[in-house]
Every structure is written in structure tokens, then in C-alpha cells.
């Protein structure tokens, strides 16, 4: 089943501010989102559920410190909520 990827306005804002100024991070994001679409459980992504107030969300890694926070709205439909360093998104 093909995944539908949607972006929350907060994700877009933070992507423009935190990722786009760094071309290497932009490229890394493109690689990781492609990997995520085809296999969200690929070990390199370190996909995991969050806890506490964000228990309804999940996260995967772009680099050692850059994370994407997302929510599966429906099976196969993903909403990207935030992107940034561990401290910025948690």
C-alpha cells in the first residue's frame, strides 16, 4: 500500500527554518523520508512511539540528533508534525 504523506503547517515552518538552510540535512531528510515510505521499520530510522503527553505520536531519526515527529492518521496516511533536534521537538 502506498503511503500518503501530509505536512502540518508547524512541520513546514520548522523545516524551512531548521533544515533548508543546511543542504546536507535537506538531502538526508529526502533520503530518510523515502526510506520511511518504503519501510518505516527500517533499523536506520529508529522509529519508535513517544510517551507521556505525546503518546499518540511516533518519531524517526534523520541524523543522530534530528528527528521527525509524526502521527498515523489512517492506515497508510501519515501527518508529519515537527522536525528538529531532540531538544527542539520533545
C-alpha positions, 0 to 999 in steps of 0.5 A: 500500500502506498503511503500518503504523506501530509505536512502540518503547517508547524512541520513546514515552518520548522523545516524551512527554518531548521533544515533548508538552510543546511543542504546536507540535512535537506538531502538526508531528510529526502533520503530518510523520508523515502526510506520511511515510505518504503519501510518505516521499520527500517533499523536506520530510522529508529522509529519508535512511539513517544510517551507521556503527553505525546503518546499518540505520536511516533518519531524517526531519526534523520541524523543522530540528533534530528528527528521527525515527529509524526502521527498515523492518521489512517492506515497508510496516511501519515501527518508529519508534525515537527522536525528538529533536534531532540531538544527542539521537538520533545 
